[in-house]
């Protein structure tokens, strides 16, 4: 029904049932999942192999359940559904275009989280929390009794806080946009390199941008620089098979054979 998602959902369900109370541990999905991805003949995951790296189940319910247990998943979903219901209920009784726009955006994010990894990246979860919190706070604020001066001050303070806190997520979003374009222009080395450089400039901790920069340096035969990028990649995304393979190749081409052997092993 869902193509490759079906096998991912099935394997992640097995992960969850293997540790239903406390889960497999926060952030442990990429390391535990491979042992489940090909365990059941009817649900083999073609995306989980020695050459690929499945980092999340593409479903926020299964993501929380597999890493933190069924109890945590029920608490998370209860809070999320309660907030969504309160927002829709308020709009139904008191129409407001601003709140309705927020409800549509939040509903789209929740729906997307059932089939993608909209909440996988901390920036996406943070941006969603800001959006949701803004509408929740707006509802409570509308119901409060305030003096004429308070709304302007409160709105200004809220705007300053939201803009300040959104700087990091927005950097990641812009970086991801350029990474996506770099992948589109894979057959055009000049454009590909340009987009990866821009993506890296916007967010030096975006692992896809760092990986791309390492690839670009390798293609340009700057193997020492390529190794530096993949070393940085490994520092915040360790044990990633494709990155280790590239790191080993960069070490080998730059004559660092002992390091190459260690990375490839």
Buried (B, 14 or more C-beta within 10 A) or exposed (E): EEEEBEBBBBBBBBBBEEBEEEBBBEEBBBEBBBEBBBBEEEBBBEBBBEEEBBEBBBBBBBBBBBBBBBEBBEEBBEEBEEBBEEBBEBBEEEEBEEBBEBBEBBEEBBEBBEEBBBBBBEBBBBBBEBBBEBBBEBBEBEEEEEEEEEEEEBEEEBEEEEEEBBEBBBBBBBBBBBBEBBEEBEEEEEBBBBBBBBBBBBBEBBBBBBBBBBBBBBEEEBBEBBBBBBBBBBEEBEEBEBBBBBBBBBBBBBEBEEBBEEBEE
